[in-house]
Amino acid sequence: MLRREKIDIVQTHFRDSNIAGIISGKLAGVKKIISTRRNTGYWHNRLEIVILKFLNRWVTIFVANSEFAKKHASKIEGTPPERIEVIHNFVNLEAFKKEDDQEVDKLKESLGTSNGRPVVTMVANLRPVKGVDVFLKSARMVLDSVPGINFIVAGEGEERKRLEVICRQLKLDSSVKLIGAVSDVIPLLRASDIGVLSSNSESLSNAIIEYMAAGLPVVCTDVGGNSELVQDGLNGFLVPSGDPKGLAEAIVKLVNNLDLRLKMGRESRQRAEMLFDVTRTMKAYEALYLKMVS
């Protein structure tokens, strides 16, 4: 197909295509190949790093979705920083502007969170790297300090059974809802008051970008590119990974201070508009493609 259509540029995405796409592009005689870096290595084993280093000689330019991912790729793969451009992820900001109070009220009622108490939400796949167990431990600490808070975990994955056991052990069954995968997170985030992410590794978290687009204050771990999204004390709080106590303390600060929640939420939305608008990202890619074929 690459030969038949006389493709000028091949851009690969994620791990598998960074291997298959580069090889296909080279065999097809495509002169310009872009390879993306969208994680900070927890997926890669030593063999994959060796393969990437070999294939990188055929890559024209790399695109990372965060400054942290750029630094990581440069360090681990030996790629010169000047060959790596940073183009952030994006979100459809307009979609988050639509307001439907009735929809929110119905969702809260269905989730059992219509008690007037703050809703703390985490959107994440239920995988070890997301540290959902840390979030659950922090929820127990928050509830011990401020009873009645609602916790939601939206996502599915291999950790579900283990996390359900932890919920029972910590007596969280009435306070924490593991609601599974959600096809549209916008209504859920609109029904939430605080967005949390307790990952052990991130490049540039789409979940955090969505929290920000929804105007939520964010509490997240200080890993990967999270500090490029959340400015500590401005639109949320950064805490060390694997630290449920630190996570709980930051959540309690927001739970107990409505003015702070609203202020940080406004900062989140403004920062999302400045950095993650889809038009801005499209223009960045368009400029990159035109530069490569000029």
PyMOL commands that set and color helices and strands:
alter all, ss='L'
color gray80, all
select helices_A, chain A and resi 14-27+46-58+67-77+81-83+93-96+101-111+128-130+132-145+160-169+186-190+206-213+226-229+244-255+258-275+278-293
alter helices_A, ss='H'
color red, helices_A
select strands_A, chain A and resi 9-12+32-37+61-64+84-86+119-123+150-154+176-180+194-197+218-221+236-239
alter strands_A, ss='S'
color yellow, strands_A
deselect
rebuild
show_as cartoon
